[in-house]
């Protein structure tokens, strides 16, 4: 281990990094690669690509993702904020652009192509949005006359508008939910909670009435009638796998579900490696989310608290929705399982988010309390 | 955590400079922490729900999730001939099924399956695959190569199930006797159906038909003789350009059927044409006006009545006219004929007069007694009911005396002939082994011993005497006797003089007949222009060929004594 005397950046990083988080993220990345070998060859063969097309690409994306995550984890909180601000601006521009120059896939424009690389700006928007909102909430808390909450609300409005325009209801839900949780933690008054809750319910009803495919999915989930094929298959795959799975490569569901390497990788894992592995994956996610929230709880700095909480909440929401759909606990909704589902943009963006989590949770000397107006208070508080 | 908060406040209180601001600041910090705890609780709850769901799914039974229900494959006992040769047996085949709920792309499945099974019905299969059910058969009973090829396609959602399939090593040899099974291995015709009706079907339905428990079913058939019979009738049908032919070999003393064939027949391994109308089993399921062979019964009836002896005479000089019909003789002698002459010259007029001696009622009663008017009882399900006039009048008695106006099956004609030859005992024919003791127990006496003796004399005479119609049935050494029958068929409501149904009923060896051989041939043409097409030319040779080829299998010793004696005399 690096000596305390070693003042090189890497040594400091190694001393201060939250190694539990790091281990959990690396485990998930490793599982992502292993499961891509299980789930994706069937899909690749079906659409006429080489058997290991997606598996190779998953590895190909994992390496830069790992690099990005580690690189981001070196940043200071202020640098994280700046990076997020830049990312937010670029993402917003791209999300406007995507409406005009985006590639239409299955009725939605979510992708832009740059020099042969397709990226999904909304994936990169999420961490940036969370960090910027955390900053706005924290600023408002620090100085109530800064209209941080108002700006956060405006920002939410812009983001939601752009996401609905694509349309991408999954990401919209994520953005709304995460923002809501962050605002909730930032001390939203209960009256607001009721009002916003009502608005959210209204939004849900609106989505149900406006988008027929949303209505269809919910109807099918509630009544169990109609084309519940994918979800049925997911559940049956897990049942079929049992506790210890049918064995690697022996699964059948991956040959049947079109998106088995993306949205249904959890079911594939269940069928081939058993419910035991499903539990392991679930525990990893739960561990990350709860440890993140626990860190936020102990955190002194408002910005860091909101940021870490917001980032793990997005992460948690995604994992929960994906697993819930796979296990037929909720209506079908395309949602990637962070780190594990196939997808370049998603993987890099998650790596950035978790890099930010690592950066923000690094042990550091307790900051001086910025009590009252800055510069007024000079007390030094001892580290906890 | 609350303690922590209080500590903060107490520390804040100690700092008087910014006590108000700091207090407010800490208050929001405390609320924030509370809310983080709430969020954690919610996430914990959600993950616990997912964990619970995983445990719940872990304890679900995979079968209950909609796999195909396992089905008991019906096993059938082997069928063997009287010597234990296999006639029918079960083999295992693979059948292709699909689980439509697991099929992703029905078009792809059909397209790929077509490369192996070109005859697959596209639309029907598509509908099956789109039905959303758990299980459909796509193709039953594939060959091992087809199964392997389909495996190679690697299609999801389809599978194979081992099924039992009936296999008949002899192909069409005994098709009409053995019958058929359907795709589910249930007997639907012939002895296969008989076996099911004896309780196998119930056994299968209850799932108790375990292969090792099923004892082979032994038939009375002798495969060697069966092969000869089918071979001969097929050849005859071809040779005489007939539309059908058939023959039966019957044990005259027990009623066991040793062989029976009717062509055209079918291959039970590939019974695509088994239900065609002309592929029926004519021997038991076809009824025909048997023609002059019936004169055997008319003569026996007359002799058995006691009013007529072999020395009685009948006036056959003039045709009989009754109503609009005139009865003539085919081989008219134009004189008074004795009973043997009526028989060997096959005189219609003489036969009519013989029937007249017994009377209409007596005539019908005799035919009923000898079983020609009732539906024969035997194991085969395919048995036709004979037809007779609703009300017997004089004209019916006259025509029936020489075999017209009444239709019966060839098989029961042979059974009746057996009674005439064996001294008067009538049995139901059987396709299962029957010992002499069992036969005696079920036999009924229908004519007197003496009548039987006379009939044997007449049969033998008909095959040996000059002018006898059965000479072509003679087989050196085997003392064959018999009676021909050439019936005119009804074409457009009239008897045709060119379209015929011929039969020959024979017994051998005549001093103590062991076997009855009866042949039929439907609409035979002359072998070459100018040759005859009556029974003597075609039906009788079938019988002689069968006897010549099969007598040694049937255990009849050849005896050339009489012929060699005659030769010795002539050489002197």
Contacts between the chains, C-beta under 8 A, distances in Angstrom:
chain1	res1	chain2	res2	distance
A	46	B	104	8.0
A	141	B	25	7.9
A	141	B	28	5.4
A	141	B	32	7.8
A	142	B	25	8.0
A	181	B	39	5.8
A	184	B	35	5.5
A	184	B	38	7.9
A	184	B	39	7.2
A	185	B	32	5.5
A	185	B	35	4.5
A	185	B	36	5.5
A	185	B	39	6.5
A	186	B	32	6.5
A	187	B	28	5.0
A	187	B	31	4.9
A	187	B	32	5.7
A	187	B	35	7.3
A	229	B	101	7.6
A	232	B	101	7.5
A	233	B	102	7.7
A	235	B	57	6.8
A	235	B	65	7.7
A	236	B	65	4.6
A	236	B	66	6.9
A	238	B	54	7.4
A	238	B	57	4.8
A	239	B	57	5.3
A	239	B	60	4.5
A	239	B	61	7.9
A	239	B	62	5.5
A	239	B	65	4.8
A	240	B	62	5.0
A	240	B	65	6.7
A	242	B	58	6.6
A	242	B	62	6.6
A	243	B	58	5.2
A	252	B	102	7.0
A	252	B	156	5.7
A	252	B	157	8.0
A	255	B	104	7.3
A	255	B	156	4.1
A	256	B	102	5.7
A	256	B	103	7.9
A	256	B	104	5.0
A	256	B	156	5.8
A	256	B	157	7.0
A	258	B	104	7.4
A	270	B	54	8.0
A	270	B	57	7.9
A	275	B	54	5.2
A	275	B	55	7.7
A	275	B	57	6.7
A	275	B	58	4.5
A	278	B	54	5.3
A	279	B	51	6.8
A	279	B	54	6.1
A	282	B	47	6.4
A	282	B	50	5.7
A	282	B	51	6.3
A	282	B	54	7.1
A	285	B	47	7.4
A	286	B	43	7.3
A	286	B	44	7.5
A	286	B	47	4.1
A	289	B	43	5.2
A	289	B	47	7.7
A	290	B	40	5.9
A	290	B	43	6.5
A	290	B	44	6.6
A	293	B	36	5.6
A	293	B	39	5.9
A	293	B	40	4.5
A	293	B	43	7.0
A	294	B	40	6.9
A	296	B	36	5.3
A	297	B	1	7.5
A	297	B	33	5.5
A	297	B	36	4.7
A	297	B	37	6.6
A	297	B	40	7.5
A	302	B	29	7.4
A	302	B	32	7.2
A	305	B	32	6.7
A	305	B	36	7.3
A	309	B	36	6.1
A	309	B	39	7.0
A	313	B	39	6.9
A	313	B	43	8.0
A	316	B	43	5.5
A	320	B	43	7.6
A	320	B	46	5.1
A	320	B	47	7.3
A	320	B	50	7.0
A	323	B	50	5.2
A	324	B	50	6.7
A	327	B	50	6.6
A	327	B	53	4.7
A	327	B	54	6.9
A	327	B	57	6.7
A	329	B	49	6.9
A	329	B	50	7.0
A	329	B	53	5.7
A	371	B	15	7.8
A	371	B	18	5.5
A	371	B	21	6.8
A	371	B	22	4.9
A	371	B	25	6.3
A	372	B	18	4.4
A	372	B	21	3.9
A	372	B	22	6.3
A	372	B	25	7.3
A	373	B	21	7.6
A	376	B	17	7.9
A	376	B	18	6.6
A	377	B	15	7.7
A	377	B	17	7.1
A	377	B	18	5.5
A	377	B	22	7.6
A	379	B	15	6.3
